[in-house]
Amino acid sequence: MNRFKYPACGRNQYTSTDTAQGCVYCGHQKLEKMDKLEPEESEG
C-alpha cells in the first residue's frame, strides 16, 4: 500500500499501485509519494 499526499488540498490518497494520477478529492495532478502509510501527528 502506498500513500500519496496532495499539496493542493492537503488530503491523502492510498493505493496499492506505485503511481497515482490526480487527486480523487480535488482533481489536482501534483502529488507527493509519502514514505509512511500513517500520517505524521502534528505537534501543537
VENBEL-V357273 format. One record per residue. PSI is psi in radians with two decimals (999 if undefined). OMEGA is omega in whole degrees, -180 to 180 (none if undefined). D_CENTER is the distance of its C-alpha to the mean C-alpha in Angstrom with 1 decimal. Layout:
psi=(PSI;PSI)
omega=(OMEGA;OMEGA)
d_center=(D_CENTER;D_CENTER)
This chain:
psi=(2.40;2.58;2.31;2.39;2.37;1.90;-0.49;-0.74;-0.17;0.18;2.95;2.59;2.36;2.39;2.69;-0.20;2.86;-0.18;2.74;2.53;1.95;2.39;2.32;-0.25;-0.81;-0.15;-0.06;2.46;-0.43;2.29;2.83;2.16;2.22;2.59;-0.58;2.59;-0.65;2.29;2.52;2.47;2.30;2.39;2.46;999)
omega=(179;178;176;177;-180;-178;-177;-178;177;-178;-180;175;-180;180;178;179;-180;-179;176;180;176;178;179;-179;-175;178;180;-174;-178;180;176;177;-177;-179;-176;178;-177;176;179;178;177;-179;179;none)
d_center=(11.6;8.5;5.1;2.4;2.3;5.0;8.2;10.5;9.9;7.9;6.2;3.6;4.4;6.7;9.3;12.4;12.6;11.9;10.7;9.0;10.7;10.0;8.0;9.9;10.6;11.9;12.3;11.3;11.2;9.8;6.4;6.2;6.3;6.9;10.4;10.5;9.4;10.6;9.4;12.3;15.1;16.1;19.8;22.1)
